[in-house]
Amino acid sequence: MRRYGVVFRAAVADERWPLPWRDLVRVLRELELSGEVRGGRFVSGYSGEQYALPEAVTALRAARSGSTSDASALLVRGSAVSNPVDDA
């Protein structure tokens, strides 16, 4: 989550996770209940559960509304979700 801010099944498909997705989702649900992450639909075009850090949710909302001036914004390729491209 620290890498992208948002985690969903397709985003981690190419990553080497020590847990299967079903186990990771259980942990993410617990983190959501404790308020450490938020669940929702953050990335369009992908179905299923998605989780994000609170600061990522804020950044995504700002980017959507066009009010972001953060030069550290990160663009992620849709064709290869695990390959970030620095937009700055």
VEXDREN-2710 file (C-alpha; in Angstrom, 1 decimal):
% VEXDREN-2710
k/r/px/py/pz
1/MET/0.0/0.0/0.0
2/ARG/2.9/2.4/0.6
3/ARG/4.0/1.9/-2.9
4/TYR/0.8/2.8/-4.7
5/GLY/-1.6/4.0/-2.1
6/VAL/-4.4/1.8/-3.5
7/VAL/-4.5/-2.0/-3.5
8/PHE/-6.8/-4.3/-5.5
9/ARG/-6.4/-7.7/-7.0
10/ALA/-5.3/-6.7/-10.5
11/ALA/-2.8/-4.2/-9.1
12/VAL/-1.0/-7.0/-7.1
13/ALA/-1.3/-9.7/-9.8
14/ASP/2.3/-9.3/-10.9
15/GLU/3.7/-8.7/-7.4
16/ARG/5.2/-11.5/-5.3
17/TRP/2.9/-11.6/-2.2
18/PRO/3.6/-14.1/0.5
19/LEU/-0.2/-14.6/0.9
20/PRO/-2.9/-15.4/-1.6
21/TRP/-5.3/-12.6/-2.4
22/ARG/-8.1/-14.1/-0.3
23/ASP/-5.9/-14.0/2.8
24/LEU/-4.7/-10.5/2.0
25/VAL/-8.3/-9.3/1.7
26/ARG/-9.0/-10.6/5.2
27/VAL/-6.1/-8.5/6.6
28/LEU/-7.2/-5.4/4.6
29/ARG/-10.8/-5.8/5.9
30/GLU/-9.4/-5.8/9.5
31/LEU/-7.4/-2.7/8.7
32/GLU/-10.5/-1.1/7.3
33/LEU/-12.4/-1.8/10.5
34/SER/-9.6/-0.3/12.6
35/GLY/-9.6/2.8/10.4
36/GLU/-6.1/2.4/9.0
37/VAL/-7.2/1.9/5.4
38/ARG/-10.4/2.7/3.5
39/GLY/-12.4/0.4/1.3
40/GLY/-14.2/1.5/-1.8
41/ARG/-14.0/2.0/-5.5
42/PHE/-11.0/4.2/-6.2
43/VAL/-9.7/3.0/-9.6
44/SER/-12.3/2.9/-12.4
45/GLY/-12.2/-0.1/-14.8
46/TYR/-11.4/-2.6/-12.1
47/SER/-14.0/-4.7/-10.2
48/GLY/-13.7/-6.2/-6.8
49/GLU/-12.6/-4.9/-3.5
50/GLN/-10.2/-2.0/-3.4
51/TYR/-8.4/-0.5/-0.4
52/ALA/-6.5/2.7/0.0
53/LEU/-4.5/4.7/2.5
54/PRO/-6.5/7.7/3.8
55/GLU/-3.9/10.1/2.3
56/ALA/-4.2/8.3/-1.1
57/VAL/-8.0/8.8/-1.0
58/THR/-7.4/12.5/-0.3
59/ALA/-4.9/12.8/-3.2
60/LEU/-7.2/10.9/-5.6
61/ARG/-10.1/13.2/-4.7
62/ALA/-7.9/16.3/-5.3
63/ALA/-6.7/14.9/-8.6
64/ARG/-10.2/14.1/-9.7
65/SER/-11.4/17.7/-8.9
66/GLY/-8.3/19.2/-10.6
67/SER/-7.2/21.0/-7.4
68/THR/-3.9/19.1/-7.0
69/SER/-0.7/21.0/-7.2
70/ASP/1.4/18.2/-5.7
71/ALA/4.4/17.6/-8.0
72/SER/4.9/14.2/-6.5
73/ALA/1.8/12.8/-8.1
74/LEU/2.4/9.3/-9.6
75/LEU/0.9/8.0/-12.8
76/VAL/0.4/4.3/-13.1
77/ARG/0.1/2.6/-16.5
78/GLY/-3.2/0.8/-17.0
79/SER/-1.6/-1.9/-19.2
80/ALA/1.0/-2.8/-16.6
81/VAL/-0.3/-1.7/-13.2
82/SER/2.9/-2.8/-11.4
83/ASN/5.0/-0.5/-13.5
84/PRO/4.7/3.1/-12.2
85/VAL/5.8/6.0/-14.4
86/ASP/6.9/9.2/-12.6
87/ASP/4.8/12.0/-14.1
88/ALA/6.9/14.8/-12.5
END
